[in-house]
């Protein structure tokens, strides 16, 4: 995966398939140790890369982005007995929530951990929304948004999972609460209120 400069994200190629797995762990440091030890198994299973985010209000609530070469490899890995045993050993609490997505655009900053937001929204028409999102790019940049990634739901391509990054949490929160964003979403055909989770980015890795 490419990294970004200190000031501007650069495009990365998108993988064939991805999933966002969210789960709570007993202790993040203990979970991370087991997760790192499992890297070689992930690679052999067709996982191309991962990104860890921790919930801003609960650092033991982990959202893990898994990029894979194809959907078959991803489903096989996530359904494997080895992964189930590894998660139990790592202290994962309960069953994870897994959203299967199709990666569309990766303009995320990967050379340093950053505050972020994971937003899940449904749109009336993806192409209409994407045009409005692209047009809004200068406004996002002025508000302090430095990176983003776009994924679409596998079961419903009009479900968008959007990842936004900023250099600090305050401008990110201000942008998400702005009337300008609300007006832009309405014009772009966003249906209902988006689900937004504030997170702290952690490691990008295998």
Secondary structure, DSSP 8 states (H G I E B T S, - for coil): -----SS--------SEEEEEEEEES-HHHHHHHHHHTHHHHHHTTEEEEEEEEESS-TTEEEEEEEESSHHHHHHHHT-HHHHHHHHHHTEEEEEEEEEEEEEEEE---SS--EEEEEEEEES-HHHHHHHHHHTHHHHHHHTEEEEEEEEESS-TTEEEEEEEESSHHHHHHHHH-HHHHHHHHHHTEEEEEEEEEEEEEEEE-
